[in-house]
Amino acid sequence: MECITCHKNELEIRIYKCPICFRMTCEDCGRREYGRVFCSSRCADQFFFGEDED
């Protein structure tokens, strides 16, 4: 497992799985919001705002 942004692996830094897209990100590159670590602000916004229901 390695970070999709900086390519560090789990031996160098803590790696998290984004709860939205399931890509791997490290604690330095990831975005912490809502008590979770996301790979991007787009995924963080998707988690909070979601999609409109029909």
C-alpha positions as CSV (number, residue, x, y, z in Angstrom):
1,M,0.0,0.0,0.0
2,E,1.2,3.5,-0.8
3,C,-0.1,7.0,-0.9
4,I,-1.6,8.0,-4.3
5,T,0.0,11.5,-4.0
6,C,3.5,11.2,-2.5
7,H,4.0,7.4,-3.0
8,K,5.2,6.8,0.6
9,N,4.4,3.3,1.9
10,E,3.1,2.1,5.2
11,L,6.6,1.6,6.5
12,E,7.3,5.3,6.2
13,I,4.0,6.9,7.3
14,R,0.5,5.9,8.3
15,I,-1.7,5.1,5.3
16,Y,-5.5,5.6,5.3
17,K,-8.2,4.4,2.9
18,C,-10.6,7.1,1.7
19,P,-14.1,6.1,2.8
20,I,-15.6,7.5,-0.5
21,C,-13.4,6.3,-3.4
22,F,-11.2,3.7,-1.4
23,R,-7.9,5.2,-2.7
24,M,-5.0,5.1,-0.3
25,T,-3.6,8.4,1.2
26,C,-1.1,9.2,3.9
27,E,-1.7,11.4,6.9
28,D,0.4,14.2,5.3
29,C,-1.5,14.3,2.0
30,G,-4.9,13.3,3.2
31,R,-7.6,15.8,4.1
32,R,-8.9,15.4,7.7
33,E,-12.6,16.4,8.0
34,Y,-15.6,15.1,9.8
35,G,-13.5,12.7,11.9
36,R,-12.1,10.9,8.9
37,V,-9.2,11.1,6.4
38,F,-10.1,11.6,2.8
39,C,-7.9,11.6,-0.3
40,S,-9.2,14.9,-1.5
41,S,-11.5,17.8,-0.7
42,R,-13.9,16.5,-3.4
43,C,-14.3,13.2,-1.5
44,A,-14.7,15.1,1.8
45,D,-17.5,17.2,0.3
46,Q,-19.1,14.1,-1.2
47,F,-19.2,12.5,2.2
48,F,-20.8,15.5,3.9
49,F,-23.1,16.8,1.2
50,G,-23.8,13.5,-0.7
51,E,-26.0,13.4,-3.7
52,D,-29.6,14.7,-4.0
53,E,-32.2,12.1,-3.6
54,D,-34.8,11.9,-6.3
